[in-house]
Amino acid sequence: MYDTILIPYDGSDEARRGAEHGIELAAALGASVHALYVVDLPGAPRTVYIRDDEEQIREEHRDYGERVTEELCGMAGEQGVECTTAIRTGSPAEEIVDYAEENGMDVIVLGSAYQGKFRAILGGTSDKVVRTSSVPVITDRMSVED
C-alpha cells in the first residue's frame, strides 16, 4: 500500500505528533520514511534586497533542519524504520508537495496545529498541502486541548 512515506518535520509539537503517526504507520507497513525540513526565510526569494546577514540566517536554518531531520530519523530507527533526510528552501507547502511528487512518495503524513476558527478559514501549511497535492495526505490535527 505505502512503501515510502514523506514526513515534513520542523521540530514543533504538531510536527512531532505527525511524525510519530507516520513512523508508526511505516513500522506497521514495512515502509521507509523521508524526513523533510523546509527553510522558509521571510522575504526570500520574494525580495530583490539581500540582508547583510542573510547567508548566516540561511546557514542557521539549514543547521537546525539537519538536527531536526536527524532527530526524526532517530525516532524512526528506534522503530526499525529506514529513514532518509532532505532539506529544501522555499514555501513549505509548495516544497512539500514538489518533493513528494518528484521523489515518488506514496503518502504524506503531517501534523497540523489547532488554529482557531479564523485561521482555519485562511489555512495553514497542512491545509495547503491537502488542497494542492496529487499524493495522498494524512493529517493528525491537534485539538485546542493539546
C-alpha positions in Angstrom: 0.0 0.0 0.0 2.5 2.6 1.2 6.2 1.9 0.6 7.6 5.4 1.0 6.2 8.0 3.4 7.1 11.7 3.4 7.1 13.3 6.9 7.6 17.0 6.8 9.2 18.0 10.1 10.2 21.2 11.8 10.6 20.1 15.4 7.3 21.6 16.6 4.8 19.8 18.8 2.3 19.3 15.9 5.1 18.1 13.6 6.2 15.6 16.2 2.7 14.3 16.5 2.5 13.8 12.7 6.0 12.3 12.7 5.1 9.8 15.4 2.0 8.7 13.5 3.9 8.5 10.2 6.6 6.3 11.8 4.1 4.1 13.4 2.4 3.6 10.0 5.7 2.9 8.4 6.7 0.3 11.0 3.3 -1.4 10.6 3.6 -1.5 6.8 7.3 -2.1 6.5 7.7 1.2 4.7 10.6 3.7 4.7 10.2 7.4 5.6 11.7 10.6 4.2 12.2 13.4 6.8 11.8 16.8 5.1 12.7 20.2 6.5 11.9 23.3 4.6 13.8 26.5 5.1 11.3 29.3 4.9 13.0 32.7 5.1 10.7 35.7 5.2 11.1 37.8 2.1 13.2 35.3 0.3 13.1 34.8 -2.6 10.3 37.4 -2.8 12.5 40.4 -2.5 15.4 41.8 -4.5 17.1 43.2 -1.5 19.6 40.9 0.3 20.1 41.4 4.0 23.6 41.6 5.3 23.1 38.6 7.4 21.0 36.5 5.0 23.7 33.8 4.4 24.2 33.5 8.2 20.5 33.1 8.7 20.2 30.5 5.9 23.1 28.5 7.5 21.4 28.6 10.9 18.1 27.4 9.4 20.0 24.7 7.5 21.8 23.5 10.6 18.5 23.4 12.5 17.0 21.5 9.7 19.8 18.9 9.8 19.3 18.5 13.6 15.5 18.0 13.4 15.6 15.6 10.5 18.3 13.6 12.2 16.0 13.6 15.3 13.2 12.2 13.2 15.4 9.6 11.7 16.5 8.6 15.2 12.8 8.1 16.2 12.3 6.0 13.0 15.4 3.9 13.7 14.1 3.1 17.2 11.1 1.5 15.4 13.2 -0.3 12.8 12.2 2.1 10.0 14.6 3.2 7.3 14.9 7.0 7.0 16.2 9.5 4.5 16.7 13.2 5.3 16.2 16.1 2.9 16.3 19.9 3.3 14.7 22.3 0.8 14.3 26.1 0.7 11.1 27.9 -0.3 7.4 28.0 0.6 6.8 25.0 2.9 3.5 23.8 1.3 4.9 24.0 -2.3 8.2 22.3 -1.3 6.4 19.5 0.5 4.2 18.8 -2.5 7.0 19.1 -5.0 9.3 16.8 -3.0 6.5 14.2 -2.7 5.8 14.3 -6.4 9.4 14.4 -7.6 10.5 11.5 -5.3 7.6 9.2 -5.9 6.2 9.3 -2.3 3.2 7.1 -1.7 1.7 9.3 1.1 2.5 12.5 3.0 1.9 12.3 6.8 2.0 15.6 8.7 0.7 17.1 11.9 -1.5 20.2 12.0 -1.9 22.7 14.7 -5.2 23.9 16.1 -5.5 27.4 14.6 -8.9 28.6 15.8 -11.9 29.4 13.6 -10.4 32.4 11.8 -7.0 30.9 11.0 -8.8 27.7 9.8 -10.5 29.8 7.2 -7.2 31.0 5.9 -5.5 27.6 6.2 -2.0 26.7 7.3 0.7 24.7 5.6 -1.1 21.3 6.2 -4.3 22.7 4.7 -2.4 24.0 1.6 -0.7 20.6 1.2 -4.0 18.8 1.4 -5.5 21.1 -1.3 -2.7 21.0 -3.7 -1.0 17.6 -3.5 -1.6 14.8 -6.0 -0.1 12.5 -3.5 -2.5 11.2 -0.7 -2.1 13.2 2.6 -2.8 12.0 6.1 -3.0 14.8 8.8 -3.0 14.4 12.5 -4.7 17.6 13.8 -4.1 18.8 17.3 -7.1 20.0 19.2 -7.4 23.1 21.4 -6.6 20.9 24.5 -3.3 19.5 23.0 
